[in-house]
Amino acid sequence: MDPDQDRIDAGEVLNALALNAASGSSEALDELLQVVDDQRLANAIVRRFILNEELVDEATQDTLIAVAESIHKFRSESKFTTWLYSIARNVAIGHLRRMNPDVSLDSAENSAGASRRLSSVVSERTAIQKAIAQLPSHYRDTVMLRDVERRSYEEIAEELDIELNTVRSRLARGRAMLAAAILDEGPHG
């Protein structure tokens, strides 16, 4: 079995289902949503942006709802997975924007030292999530695909439908912007 061919075949099946669903087939929509959920496609995208497991599940469900509500807009101008990526990214970013950055870590079960260490880790993660959420989407997507998902430059170019040199320049600029945002945030919040 050729994994690349399997990926192409699966993409074609998703595109066909999406087109049928877009033209009004409720059966195709049900099957499409089932495949997206079973394959955890939306979940994988949401995880690029959100670290909190409860928020990941919530944003994944919201993504499936958004797909169902907007499937009539799918026109196969891009692959279904690219279209799904855009929806899931927007849903995840919306969740991040609503997220409360002030996390209380006071707990009688934690010692003061452990609480300080945990607080530091949560603060760092929150600062990183906040900085990532504030990146312009074309930089954020590129950084997440490369630095979080460890995708190759070629895979990123294909996923985002951009040139290889554009991937490299967006990655460099996105990382620089991310570093500047995190340094500006500093340890004092």
N, C-alpha and C positions, 0 to 999 in steps of 0.2 A: 504494500500500500504506500502510496506517495502522499505524505502529509500536506505538501503544498497543493496537490490536486484536490485532496479532501477539503482543504480550506476554501479553494475556489468553488467547489461544488456547493459547500455549505453557504457561501456568500451568494451564489446564484439562487439557491432555494430561498434564502431570506429576502432577496430582492423580489423574486416572483411572488412570495407571500405578501410582502409589503405593497406591491403594485395591486394585487387582488384586493387587499384590505382597503387600499386607498380608493379603489373604484366602488367600494360599498359592501364587499363580502364580509359579513360578520364572522363566518366560519374561518376565513383566512386570517382575520384579525385575532380571533381566539387562538388559532394555531401559532401565529406569529408571536403573540405575547407568551404563550406556553414555551416556545423554543427560546425566546429571549430570557425567560425566567429559569428554565431548566439548564441552559448553558451558562447562566449567571453573567450574561453579557453586560447588562446594565450595572450589576453589582461590581463588576471588575472596573468599569469606568468610574463609578462613584468613589471607589476606594482610592483612586488616584488623587482625589481632592480631600476626602474626609477620613480622619483616623478613628474617630469615635464610633464603635461598633453599632450602638443604638441608632445613631444618626445615619450610618451607612444603610441600615435596613429601611429606615424611614425614607431616605432619599431614593433608594432603589424602588420602593413601592410608588413613590411620587413620580419617578421616571416612567414606570409602566403606565401609570394613569395618563401622564402627558403624551406618551406615544399613542395610546388609545384615542385621546381627545384630538390629536393633531395628525393622525395618519392620513387624513384626506389631503394633507399638504405635501405628502411624499410624491415626488415625480420621477424618481430614479435618475435625477441629474447627477447624483453621486451615489455611492454604494449605501445600502441601508445601514451598515455598521457605522459609516461616517455620519449619517443623519442621526442615528441613535446616539453617537458620541456627543454631538452638539446638544441634543436634548438633555442627556444625562449630566453633561458638564454644567449647563445652565441651572439645572435643578440642584446639583451639588453646591454650586456657588451661592445660590439663593439660601440654602441651608446654612452655609458658612457665615453668610452676612447676618443671619438672624441669631447665630450662636452667641451665647453670653460668654465673653472672655474671662469674667471674674468667677473663677472656680474656687469654692471653699473646700479646703482640705483638712479642716479641723476634725479630728476624730479621736475619741478617747482610746481607741485601740492602737493608734500609732504613737510611737515615741516621738519626741520633739525632733531628733536627728533624722529619723526616717521620714517624718512629715516634711522637714525642710528639703530633703533630697527629692521626694516625690513632687513637692511644690515646684522645685527647680525644673524637673523634667516636664511637668505639665506647662509651666510658663514658657519653656523653650518650644514645646510643640505648638502651643497657642500662638506664639510669636511667628513661628514658621508658617502655620496655617493661615494666619492673618496676612503675612507678607505674600504668600502664594496667591491668596484670594484677591489681593490688590494688584497683581500683575495684569497687564493687558492680556486678553485671552490668547492671542497668538504666541506670546512668550510663555504664558502659564502652561498651555498645552504641550509645547515643545519640551519645557523643563520637566514636566510631570512624566511624559513618555520616556525621556532619556534617564533622568535621575531617580525616579521612583520605580518605574516599570522595567528599567534597564533595557529598553528597546534599542535596536541598532539604528544608525542614522538612516539607512535605507528603509527600514520599517516605518520610521517616523515620517519620512518623505511620502511614502505610499499612503499611510493613514491620514495624513493631513493634506494630501494632494498638493505638495509643494516640491520645489527643486531641492536637491541635496545641499547646495551651497546656502540656500535659504534656511534649511534646518540648522546648519552650523552657525550662521549669523544670529538667528533667533535664540539659539541655545546660549551663545556667548553673552548676548545682550540681556536675556532673561536671567541668567545666573548673576550677572553684574547687578541688575536691578534688585534681585532677591537678596543678595549679600548686603547691598546698601540699605535696603529696608530693614533687614534684621539688625544691622549695626546701628541704625538710627533708633530702633526700638530699644536696644540696649538692655542691660540687666535690670534697670529700674522700671521698665515697662513703659 
